[in-house]
Amino acid sequence: MAPLPPKLGRWISRGVILGERTGSLWRDLPSGTGRGRRPPAGTVVRVDLDDTAARLGVPVEDVDRVHRLAGDQPSAPLPAKADAPAILDRLGVRPSDAAEIMAGWPDLDSPLWTPELRWLLDRSIALVRADLGGHDWLSPGPELPRERGPAWRHLYAYAYLALVDVVTAYHRDHDIADAVSWVTLADLGRNLAIDRRMHREGWPVMQSWLTLHARGGVYELGRLQHQRGGTAIGLHIPESGPMTPEAVAASLDEARVFFPRHFPDERYTAFSCGSWLLDPQLLEYLPEDSNIARFQRRFELEPYEEPEGPDADIEVLRFVFRTLTTPLDQLPRRTVLQRAIVDHLKAGRHWHWRRGRFPI
Ligand SMILES: CC(C)(COP(=O)(O)OP(=O)(O)OC[C@H]1O[C@@H](n2cnc3c(N)ncnc32)[C@H](O)[C@@H]1OP(=O)(O)O)[C@@H](O)C(=O)NCCC(=O)NCCS
């Protein structure tokens, strides 16, 4: 990270020329980001964190975090605008979301893109890129007030687009087939569509989740997504129809071959999962031969602990109803699971987020 003048403590240097000192951030901004022209020598251009945070409508700590983590690490350019529709299509982005993304495109002269938004886009790309190959949860930046327009709504989708070339090159270095790259990265389109169904409530989690894809941390192999990390491959279940035992078994088999082949230095001894799907209370309601019950039976559960992480009552609403805020009385009761979720909560009980694993 470029050293900041100590006196200015909380000042961001953006192409700063302070006396004889030239900051390096400007130099690293790719064309298409930044203010669009370099300030004349001797000009002091600086923005303080509080001001940037206020303009972005986010806590100053979040801006500080981006500033610290991204430092002057390299960003990455967005694809050419003319190529974007085809790329969005490959990323599974539905036409309505693609149209919004194109309408908010960060052209150099776009009035939608304030200097703060351009700074955040550039540094968010750098922040995620700096952790290429990482497989832990990573927030790409603050939760933005997305109702302010397409630039605000899709800033992290633009960052993802910029990272597509970076991560596909990483995949190629690991000899990963193009088909796996694109099916994995197409989770962007799936998540944007779900977020739209959720009236934009879903995005704050998704913007972090999708940095796993953009860093080469997760791979979609058949029915399941597989996350690298530690000694266990973390399993995730995307919304793509029923998860039949056969489809799950095939996906596990694929992973058993995929990881030793493409990440030979990593040693996996188990599959693991953390999910509302592993809550044994579901068995009070679901038939024994339901896919969820059969999925649960694969796992040995860790003892239940009061959660520090996700609140399972909220998470079941997210995954079963695609809403976080609808009153229980207004939720649909079409399936046995929907009825179970609502009746359980109405009875004053809670759902549990459970973790489990089974040997590879
Ligand atoms: C995980 C998932 C694929 C399981 O679906 P499935 O294979 O149909 O599961 P089951 O066979 O156990 O379903 C049993 C019953 O619950 C219903 N059901 C299952 N998942 C449902 C969901 N997300 N929403 C509404 N009903 C659901 C089924 O329709 C069935 O009810 P029915 O017999 O009245 O039709 C599905 O819940 C899903 O797509 N969830 C979203 C993604 C997710 O939750 N991932 C895990 C994140 S931690």
Ligand as a Chemical Component Dictionary entry (heavy atoms), coordinates in Angstrom:
data_LIG
# 
_chem_comp.id                   LIG 
_chem_comp.type                 NON-POLYMER 
_chem_comp.pdbx_formal_charge   0 
_chem_comp.three_letter_code    LIG 
# 
loop_
_chem_comp_atom.comp_id 
_chem_comp_atom.atom_id 
_chem_comp_atom.alt_atom_id 
_chem_comp_atom.type_symbol 
_chem_comp_atom.charge 
_chem_comp_atom.model_Cartn_x 
_chem_comp_atom.model_Cartn_y 
_chem_comp_atom.model_Cartn_z 
_chem_comp_atom.pdbx_ordinal 
LIG C1  C1  C 0 -32.158 -27.347 -1.641 1  
LIG C2  C2  C 0 -33.311 -27.554 -2.601 2  
LIG C3  C3  C 0 -32.761 -27.825 -4.007 3  
LIG C4  C4  C 0 -34.120 -28.775 -2.121 4  
LIG O1  O1  O 0 -35.210 -28.957 -2.967 5  
LIG P1  P1  P 0 -35.805 -30.433 -3.238 6  
LIG O2  O2  O 0 -34.764 -31.272 -3.856 7  
LIG O3  O3  O 0 -37.070 -30.240 -3.988 8  
LIG O4  O4  O 0 -36.100 -30.903 -1.744 9  
LIG P2  P2  P 0 -37.075 -32.009 -1.153 10 
LIG O5  O5  O 0 -37.271 -33.149 -2.103 11 
LIG O6  O6  O 0 -36.555 -32.363 0.176  12 
LIG O7  O7  O 0 -38.446 -31.219 -0.986 13 
LIG C5  C5  C 0 -39.425 -31.641 -0.047 14 
LIG C6  C6  C 0 -40.573 -30.699 -0.107 15 
LIG O8  O8  O 0 -40.154 -29.358 0.153  16 
LIG C7  C7  C 0 -40.433 -28.518 -0.949 17 
LIG N1  N1  N 0 -39.293 -27.598 -1.123 18 
LIG C8  C8  C 0 -37.978 -27.915 -1.125 19 
LIG N2  N2  N 0 -37.240 -26.807 -1.277 20 
LIG C9  C9  C 0 -38.107 -25.789 -1.360 21 
LIG C10 C10 C 0 -37.918 -24.408 -1.490 22 
LIG N3  N3  N 0 -36.692 -23.837 -1.573 23 
LIG N4  N4  N 0 -39.006 -23.629 -1.514 24 
LIG C11 C11 C 0 -40.244 -24.152 -1.408 25 
LIG N5  N5  N 0 -40.475 -25.460 -1.266 26 
LIG C12 C12 C 0 -39.408 -26.278 -1.246 27 
LIG C13 C13 C 0 -40.590 -29.463 -2.120 28 
LIG O9  O9  O 0 -41.382 -28.881 -3.130 29 
LIG C14 C14 C 0 -41.263 -30.623 -1.451 30 
LIG O10 O10 O 0 -42.599 -30.261 -1.135 31 
LIG P3  P3  P 0 -43.891 -30.921 -1.849 32 
LIG O11 O11 O 0 -43.719 -32.398 -1.678 33 
LIG O12 O12 O 0 -45.046 -30.334 -1.122 34 
LIG O13 O13 O 0 -43.790 -30.479 -3.283 35 
LIG C15 C15 C 0 -34.244 -26.325 -2.623 36 
LIG O14 O14 O 0 -34.691 -26.089 -1.323 37 
LIG C16 C16 C 0 -33.568 -25.074 -3.137 38 
LIG O15 O15 O 0 -33.423 -24.872 -4.329 39 
LIG N6  N6  N 0 -33.161 -24.196 -2.189 40 
LIG C17 C17 C 0 -32.493 -22.946 -2.511 41 
LIG C18 C18 C 0 -30.994 -23.064 -2.362 42 
LIG C19 C19 C 0 -30.563 -23.388 -0.941 43 
LIG O16 O16 O 0 -31.338 -23.374 -0.024 44 
LIG N7  N7  N 0 -29.266 -23.680 -0.808 45 
LIG C20 C20 C 0 -28.679 -23.926 0.478  46 
LIG C21 C21 C 0 -28.179 -22.655 1.035  47 
LIG S1  S1  S 0 -27.438 -22.800 2.647  48 
# 
loop_
_chem_comp_bond.comp_id 
_chem_comp_bond.atom_id_1 
_chem_comp_bond.atom_id_2 
_chem_comp_bond.value_order 
_chem_comp_bond.pdbx_ordinal 
LIG C1  C2  SING 1  
LIG C2  C3  SING 2  
LIG C2  C4  SING 3  
LIG C2  C15 SING 4  
LIG C4  O1  SING 5  
LIG O1  P1  SING 6  
LIG P1  O2  DOUB 7  
LIG P1  O3  SING 8  
LIG P1  O4  SING 9  
LIG O4  P2  SING 10 
LIG P2  O5  DOUB 11 
LIG P2  O6  SING 12 
LIG P2  O7  SING 13 
LIG O7  C5  SING 14 
LIG C5  C6  SING 15 
LIG C6  O8  SING 16 
LIG C6  C14 SING 17 
LIG O8  C7  SING 18 
LIG C7  N1  SING 19 
LIG C7  C13 SING 20 
LIG N1  C8  SING 21 
LIG N1  C12 SING 22 
LIG C8  N2  DOUB 23 
LIG N2  C9  SING 24 
LIG C9  C10 SING 25 
LIG C9  C12 DOUB 26 
LIG C10 N3  SING 27 
LIG C10 N4  DOUB 28 
LIG N4  C11 SING 29 
LIG C11 N5  DOUB 30 
LIG N5  C12 SING 31 
LIG C13 O9  SING 32 
LIG C13 C14 SING 33 
LIG C14 O10 SING 34 
LIG O10 P3  SING 35 
LIG P3  O11 DOUB 36 
LIG P3  O12 SING 37 
LIG P3  O13 SING 38 
LIG C15 O14 SING 39 
LIG C15 C16 SING 40 
LIG C16 O15 DOUB 41 
LIG C16 N6  SING 42 
LIG N6  C17 SING 43 
LIG C17 C18 SING 44 
LIG C18 C19 SING 45 
LIG C19 O16 DOUB 46 
LIG C19 N7  SING 47 
LIG N7  C20 SING 48 
LIG C20 C21 SING 49 
LIG C21 S1  SING 50 
# 
